[in-house]
Amino acid sequence: MPSEAAAAAHALTATTLDELETPALLVDADILETNLHEMQQLASDAGVTLRPHWKTHKCVEIARRQIELGAVGGTVAKAGEAEVFLAAGFDDVLIATPVVDPRKIERLIEARGRASLTVLVESEEGRRRWAAAASGAQRAVPVLLEVDVGMHRTGVPPAEGALLLAQEIASTPGLELRGVMTHAGHAYAAASPAEIAEIGRAEGELLVKTAETIRAAGIDCPVVSVGSTPTVRHSSRVPGVTEIRPGNYVFHDGIQVDLGVVPAPRCALTVLATVTARPAPDRVVLDAGAKTLTTDRGASGRLGLGRVHAGEELVVKLSEEHGIMRVDPDASYRVGDRVRIVPNHACVTVNLHDHLYVAREARIEAVWGVAARGRVA
Ligand SMILES: Cc1ncc(COP(=O)(O)O)c(C=O)c1O
């Protein structure tokens, strides 16, 4: 067997953390389950459906578990991700970014088969492009109109500002306006939990108001879909919201802890790394660099580039394949030691890895493929 294949085979058959070659991406099985159950409960308590964002894990096994626990379907960011999950048999998928390339649109209409594939429209040009492809399709294409509630990324303005495009979509043959959606990603720059709560409330209220404006014009608008992990506790409680789409909650990460969304022990994802050098008493070098951890620093500047699991030390510098931790000169790190690092941003980290090693304490219980890894088109 070529050595690369041998290494891969070894990684897939390792049964304990000690046997794993590093760096490797670990998922704590118990924390994952806690996170999945908690969000499903939150959705049930609020009387909304859960359509989790699958771009966080890109993993068929986790998506299946979410559906088993009660999720109505999933959300993806990209056409390529949609294709992976549709091919795996999921039958209710929302693509929550504007897809405007006519080739991708054609492909998606083909790939959906008998599944429900809902798409997002937020511009007149986007509407025209979906209309052109949908006119020849056997079934209407369900559409959500994206509304900007303050993130200022994509989306039409709320309330009256959304009406014209809503009317256009609703009167387009081949398209079926299913409702409105938004994502309050600006909550990631909030300075306090109180500010997150305020952003979450506004997210729900502005979107409900938009749906009411559309309905007042005589147009059906059943779906009112909000969601991000920081705001979902607040937005889901706004009367009139029907659906939430959090993604990051399956793992949580350094950014969620820094925002005060969860305490550190709720982070399910860690990178297992090896100390490869200690060239100075205050400097420990790991075999996990930017290609393993990502360079995401979060908005606050407090996070460094990752934090030791159950510890305080930060990764302070990354090159491609090296992570440098600043440590107390008396700390006991030695070459060959294993360290677990909580990544700052789980969603981007997962996309750098082929496998998730599902661990319960020191045992590896399963190895799951990151099936939609690299599907960024
Ligand atoms: C459109 C959309 N919906 C939902 C989410 C999920 O947000 P989070 O990962 O904070 O839970 C995202 C995240 O980027 C998003 O862009």
The ligand as an SDF file (V2000), in Angstrom:
LIG
                    3D

 16 16  0  0  0  0  0  0  0  0999 V2000
  -28.0230   32.4980    5.8600 C   0  0  0  0  0  0  0  0  0  0  0  0
  -27.5360   31.8520    7.1100 C   0  0  0  0  0  0  0  0  0  0  0  0
  -28.4070   31.2050    7.8730 N   0  0  0  0  0  0  0  0  0  0  0  0
  -28.0250   30.5980    9.0220 C   0  0  0  0  0  0  0  0  0  0  0  0
  -26.6980   30.6280    9.4290 C   0  0  0  0  0  0  0  0  0  0  0  0
  -26.3110   29.9120   10.6960 C   0  0  0  0  0  0  0  0  0  0  0  0
  -25.7010   30.7670   11.6250 O   0  0  0  0  0  0  0  0  0  0  0  0
  -24.8240   30.2200   12.8240 P   0  0  0  0  0  0  0  0  0  0  0  0
  -23.7090   29.4490   12.2440 O   0  0  0  0  0  0  0  0  0  0  0  0
  -24.4500   31.4190   13.6050 O   0  0  0  0  0  0  0  0  0  0  0  0
  -25.7030   29.3300   13.6200 O   0  0  0  0  0  0  0  0  0  0  0  0
  -25.7590   31.2910    8.6470 C   0  0  0  0  0  0  0  0  0  0  0  0
  -24.3490   31.3520    9.0380 C   0  0  0  0  0  0  0  0  0  0  0  0
  -23.4970   31.8870    8.4010 O   0  0  0  0  0  0  0  0  0  0  0  0
  -26.1870   31.9330    7.4590 C   0  0  0  0  0  0  0  0  0  0  0  0
  -25.3330   32.5910    6.6610 O   0  0  0  0  0  0  0  0  0  0  0  0
  1  2  1  0
  2  3  1  0
  2 15  2  0
  3  4  2  0
  4  5  1  0
  5  6  1  0
  5 12  2  0
  6  7  1  0
  7  8  1  0
  8  9  2  0
  8 10  1  0
  8 11  1  0
 12 13  1  0
 12 15  1  0
 13 14  2  0
 15 16  1  0
M  END
$$$$
